[in-house]
């Protein structure tokens, strides 16, 4: 049986209630992963500098730098992993800026958490998706 490394996912969200809902829902990925949670863009960039991640999930509206700044800086450093920006502030200007920065998916709040997990799974490396086709554990 082929084994795959544990995926590293970084969640950047300064609202603990939303972060906890996402963290619990991510258990439905059906693959081995490590989820690190931080509340600021600065903390996210610091963690990333020590060991890069396989997927970034970030809110736009954060204290200090915003989530789009994280994506912009990581893309400028050559990072090619999927990056998701979620926000309650859906404007054409922000969508254009997100696209220009290299955001993989732009998700507006409120969103269905089940759809969010499916979207995250679909962004993960193909080999992991092959493993992840097994039935999900009961919720």
HUNORLIN-V622807 format. One record per backbone hydrogen bond with DSSP energy under -0.5 kcal/mol. CO is the residue of the C=O (numbers start at 0). NH is the residue of the N-H. Records with the same first field share a line. If there is no record, write none. Layout:
CO->NH, NH
This chain:
6->8, 33
7->53, 54
8->10, 35
9->11, 56
10->12, 37
11->58
13->15
14->18
15->19
16->20
17->21
18->22
19->23
20->24
21->25
23->26
24->27
25->28
26->29
31->6
33->8, 35
35->10
37->12
38->62
39->43
40->44
41->45
42->46
43->47
44->48
45->49
46->49, 50
53->81
54->9
55->83
56->11
57->85
59->61, 66
62->40
64->40
65->68, 69
66->70
67->71
68->72
69->73
70->74
71->75
72->76
73->78
74->77
81->55
82->103, 104
83->57, 85
84->106
85->59
86->108
87->89
88->90
90->94
91->95
92->96
93->97
94->98
95->99
96->100
97->101, 102
98->101
104->84, 106
106->86
110->112
111->115
112->116
113->117
114->118
115->119
116->120
117->121
118->122
119->122, 123
120->123
124->127, 128
125->129
126->130
127->131
129->132
130->133
